[in-house]
Amino acid sequence: DRTRGWLSPSLGILPTMLLLLLLQVLASCLWLGHSEVVPSFESCPQFFFQGTPPNDVLNPNNPAWICQHYNSEYHFATLYNRDLRIPVYSAYIYEPGPGPRPHISMIEPQVSVLSYRTSPSSH
């Protein structure tokens, strides 16, 4: 049958696709970083000056307070605007690394202008 022979190669791909999907699901289960949507930043006050987050003037109409942790330790807090689906701010404790900063600049090509200016006088 001509139709059966034509369809059989695509059916052979199905087990491979299912295996890849299973591997992706397992890999996401092994991810150690998690975040908790909490009623306030009481779970992670250490990221704010004197344990006090900014006042409510920055709170959006539909906020989500998120305490993000990795290996059972909080690393930063984020106030998220659910309506606009954007973070309003994130708070963390800055810990500088041991070495000097590299002298090269990393520029995201999708957001940079075509001609990168090196000084303000090169308008």
Helices and strands as residue ranges (DSSP letters): H 2-30, E 33-38, G 41-43, G 45-47, G 49-51, G 56-58, E 63-70, E 73-81, E 86-92
